[in-house]
């Protein structure tokens, strides 16, 4: 008797690789979104501080 080879799409190692790849891509997407949020908040904060400083300089007595 010869063992039957499992098709590649049903191979446990292949399905594990696919699930790990999907998890990695999901985590990468989440991390990238967090980086963009951090950048947006940082740039907003820098501009807010700059506008406050401009206001303070223009209204100083």
Rosetta blueprint (number, residue, H / E / L):
1 X L
2 X L
3 X L
4 X L
5 X L
6 X L
7 X L
8 X H
9 X H
10 X H
11 X L
12 X H
13 X H
14 X H
15 X H
16 X H
17 X H
18 X H
19 X H
20 X H
21 X H
22 X H
23 X H
24 X H
25 X H
26 X H
27 X H
28 X H
29 X H
30 X H
31 X H
32 X H
33 X H
34 X H
35 X H
36 X H
37 X H
38 X H
39 X H
40 X H
41 X H
42 X H
43 X H
44 X H
45 X H
46 X H
47 X H
48 X H
49 X H
50 X H
51 X H
52 X H
53 X H
54 X H
55 X H
56 X H
57 X H
58 X H
59 X L
60 X L
61 X L
